[in-house]
């Protein structure tokens, strides 16, 4: 099965300050370990960056930059996006056509926004998805803690299947490339 790893929105604005995601240092370390294993296995890594004019995520702004601790390599693919769905009006599906890439391993930020939207769209497009259960994060939303949001999404997404694809939620240690 041909796989690719998507790293979603691990950017400065979400890794420090007001919007710092839950356990972000641990999450970045976990993502770095996963991406190192993917590269060693010859699995393409695609780094996705969200941009929003007039916000800390404005293209080129300090907050838009990738997190300082995130391990990115020159051969990694790069995709810029303007919505939660990493496929919407981006070249992602052309970089990873479903006929060539059957499985997407997904990690990053934020669980309840861009990670959720991308996982669901990947399933809808026919990709099998592995959500790295311990390699995505978010912030408290006023009703739920970030930890509860992460747990809820891991539980809910693990039960979704499509007519031709499925979602598995696995800890990084269990993901095999």
C-alpha positions in Angstrom: 0.0 0.0 0.0 1.5 3.3 -1.0 1.4 5.9 1.7 2.1 9.6 2.3 2.4 11.6 5.5 0.5 14.9 5.9 1.7 17.3 8.6 -1.0 20.0 8.9 -0.4 23.5 10.2 2.4 23.1 12.7 3.1 26.8 12.5 4.4 29.4 15.0 1.1 31.0 15.8 -0.3 27.7 16.9 2.8 26.6 18.8 3.4 29.6 21.1 1.5 32.4 22.7 -2.2 32.9 22.8 -3.1 30.0 20.5 -0.5 27.5 21.7 -1.9 24.0 21.3 -2.0 21.5 24.2 1.3 19.6 24.8 2.7 21.2 21.7 6.4 20.3 22.5 5.5 16.6 22.9 3.3 16.7 19.8 6.1 18.2 17.7 8.6 15.6 19.0 6.1 12.8 18.1 5.5 14.3 14.6 9.3 14.5 14.1 9.7 10.9 15.0 6.9 9.8 12.7 8.2 11.9 9.8 11.8 10.6 10.3 10.4 7.0 10.0 8.4 8.0 6.9 11.4 9.5 5.2 13.5 6.5 6.1 10.9 4.2 4.5 10.8 6.4 1.3 7.3 7.7 2.2 6.6 11.2 0.9 6.0 13.9 3.6 3.9 16.9 2.8 3.9 19.9 5.0 0.7 22.0 4.9 0.5 25.6 6.0 -2.6 27.6 6.6 -2.8 31.2 5.7 -5.3 33.9 6.5 -4.9 37.6 5.6 -5.0 40.0 8.5 -4.3 37.3 11.1 -1.3 35.9 12.8 -1.4 33.3 10.0 -1.0 35.8 7.2 1.3 34.5 4.5 4.9 35.4 5.3 4.1 36.6 8.9 6.1 35.3 11.8 3.0 33.2 13.0 2.7 31.7 9.5 6.2 30.2 9.6 6.6 26.6 10.5 7.3 25.9 14.2 11.0 26.2 15.0 11.2 22.6 16.4 9.5 21.0 13.4 11.9 18.8 11.3 11.3 19.7 7.7 13.5 18.4 4.9 14.2 19.9 1.4 12.5 16.9 -0.3 9.2 17.4 1.6 6.3 18.6 -0.4 4.7 21.9 0.6 1.1 23.0 0.3 -0.5 26.3 1.2 -4.2 26.4 2.1 -6.8 29.0 3.0 -9.5 26.7 4.5 -9.6 23.9 7.0 -9.7 21.3 4.2 -6.2 20.7 3.0 -7.6 19.5 -0.4 -9.8 22.5 -1.1 -8.4 24.7 -3.9 -4.9 23.3 -3.3 -2.6 21.1 -5.4 -2.6 18.3 -2.7 -4.7 15.8 -4.6 -2.5 16.3 -7.7 0.6 15.7 -5.5 -1.0 12.6 -4.1 -3.4 11.1 -6.6 -5.6 8.5 -5.0 -4.7 6.0 -7.8 -1.0 6.3 -6.6 -1.5 6.9 -2.9 -3.9 4.6 -1.2 -3.3 5.7 2.4 -2.7 9.0 4.0 -1.2 9.2 7.5 -2.4 12.5 9.0 -1.1 14.6 12.0 -0.8 18.2 13.0 -2.9 21.1 14.2 -5.8 21.8 15.1 -7.7 18.6 15.9 -11.2 20.1 15.7 -10.6 22.3 12.6 -8.0 21.5 9.9 -7.1 18.0 11.0 -10.8 17.0 11.3 -11.7 18.6 7.9 -8.8 17.0 6.1 -9.3 13.5 7.5 -13.0 13.6 6.5 -12.3 15.0 3.0 -9.5 12.4 2.4 -12.0 9.6 3.3 -14.6 11.2 1.0 -12.0 11.3 -1.8 -11.3 7.5 -1.4 -8.1 7.5 0.6 -7.6 5.2 3.5 -6.6 7.4 6.4 -4.6 6.7 9.5 -5.0 9.5 12.1 -1.9 9.6 14.3 -3.8 9.6 17.7 -1.0 11.1 19.7 0.3 13.5 17.0 -2.4 16.1 16.7 -3.5 18.9 19.1 -5.7 21.9 19.6 -6.7 24.4 22.3 -9.5 24.5 24.9 -12.7 25.8 23.3 -14.5 27.2 26.3 -16.7 24.1 26.7 -14.2 21.3 26.4 -10.5 21.1 27.3 -8.1 20.4 24.4 -7.4 17.0 25.9 -11.1 16.1 25.8 -11.4 17.5 22.2 -8.5 15.3 21.1 -9.9 12.2 22.8 -13.4 12.8 21.3 -12.1 13.2 17.8 -9.9 10.1 18.1 -13.0 8.1 19.2 -15.4 9.6 16.7 -13.1 9.5 13.7 -12.2 5.8 14.4 -15.8 4.9 13.7 -16.0 6.5 10.2 -15.9 4.4 7.1 -16.7 5.2 3.5 -17.9 3.0 0.6 -14.3 2.5 -0.6 -12.1 3.8 2.3 -11.7 3.8 6.0 -10.2 5.7 8.9 -7.9 4.1 11.5 -6.8 5.9 14.6 -3.5 4.6 15.9 -0.8 5.9 18.2 2.4 6.8 16.3 4.3 3.7 17.7 1.7 1.4 16.0 1.9 3.1 12.5 3.9 1.0 10.0 5.2 2.4 6.8 
